[in-house]
Amino acid sequence: MDIRFSADRPQDADVLVIPVGEGGADAGALGIAQGAMVAGAAKSARFEGKAGQSFSTFAEEDGSAVRVLLVGTGKDGFDKAGGAISAQLLTSGAKHASLKADGLSAEQAAEIAYGAKLRSWRIDTYRTQLKDHEKPSLNALTLVGAPDGTEDRWTRLDAIAEGVAFTRELVSEPANIIYPESFVERARAKMEPLGVTLRVLDEPEMEKLGMNALLGVSMGSEKPGRLLALEYMGGKDGEKPIVFVGKGVTFDTGGISLKAPQGMEDMKWDMGGAGAVAGAMTAIAGRKAKANVIGICGLVENMPDGKAQRPGDVVTSMSGQTIEVINTDAEGRLVLCDALHWAQETYDPEYIVDLATLTGAMLISLGHEQAGLFSNDDGLADKLTAAGKTSGDPLWRLPLGKAYDKLLDSPIADMKNVGPRSAGSITAAQFLQRFIHDGVKWAHLDIAGMAWADKDSATAAKGATGFGVRLLDRLIADNFEG
């Protein structure tokens, strides 16, 4: 969606959008000739100005009918109000909406535009038989009379919206389109123009480094694995970077420990962690953040094959630690452990955060409302929790401890890749912690319940959510920019 700014309402605008605060529409504040009629109709329809609420009608203006859409902002729900604009108008036949922004602050106006752009994203690439009324029609939203400073705020939010859109794109694409090699090329096309440097390791290079945990997952696939590093150095020279690491299993059958067929098609989004890292790097570079940030994506496909690793195999990770692979469907942690070790060896970070659709147990714990947060540092955990609240990507911290760690002990190797059925998300985090170097502040985000949604939200249609992009961008903006 094209976001525009103007002092006057564009002549070709076919919808007038009016934001309304909590309490409902005030006839005088609507700024239209038939304001009393519209306000009365809205009240009859129980429109109260709650965040994300909407009311649509027609009013007469200069002898012709004009479509009017009231959107509720509530007390502080301006992004939700923007989402309501797209939800109501995207396929309505309207092409150009005009938003009455003269009564808003710069931040409020930009937030409405932000919500509208987030909610307007959809993927129609493979839908060749859409009927006209099913196709998006709305292509522009003009903010009329927005106060000074709105455009500057919008520039930043637009970059974040682009990052969210990129994550949704990667996560939504089927596995025959997005696999390790094509993920890299999609990222290259998106991020090199933003000043991001790509560093790519292929399987022979990873083999030389001893990344046998990651490569073990990839053995059963015809699609070779990749380790992708996205380097954005917008901060001070010599300043240690913040490192994000994402699990990128572009399709997960479970390997020899094969998943049940029902719902397996959803496993195209098992690269949601890597997708979030790529989207966050797009946002951070797009808004020219004054920070040094590295994004790392461990990219593999987990398939059953004659060459695939077996339950009971022992692999040696890049760190030198050995792992007994009890379950080949606990593959994400095998990818991450080598990616985490390589990240620390290569970039010497003080802070490292990994994201992964790691465990089904996380859905049992937190459902689809919050992602799980595990950390070895209270300060980093607090920063992430605060960023989650501000950005709208909420986190809930869960414990780590020696008692949980012992559940991973193996009689044949240094560790097993799974513990018992209980505390599955915690033991997965404990596994990853074994690969964190002394002195490195680390957090693990299990986003299994948040990367994909089966129903619409205020700023996203059902499907890929883009969870994690706004969170990581906010973490950088609030804590690591000079």
Secondary structure, 3 states (H helix, E strand, C coil): CEEEEECCCCCCCCEEEEEEECCCCCHHHCCCCCHHHHHHHHHHCCCCCCCCCEEEEEEEECCEEEEEEEEEEECCCHHHHHHHHHHHHCCCCCCEEEEECCCCCHHHHHHHHHHHHHHHCCCCCCCCCCCHHHCCCCCEEEEECCCCCHHHHHHHHHHHHHHHHHHHHHHHCCCCCCCHHHHHHHHHHHHHHHCCEEEEECHHHHHHHCCHHHHHHHCCCCCCCEEEEEEEECCCCCCCCEEEEEEEEEEECCCCCCCCCCCHHHHHHCCHHHHHHHHHHHHHHHCCCCCEEEEEEEEEEECCCCCCCCCCCEEECCCCCEEECCCCCCCHHHHHHHHHHHHHHHHCCCEEEEEECCCCHHHHHHCCCCEEEEECCHHHHHHHHHHHHHHCCCEEECCCCHHHHHHHCCCCCCEECCCCCCCHHHHHHHHHHCCCCCCCEEEEEECCCCCEECCCECCECCEECCCCHHHHHHHHHHHCCC
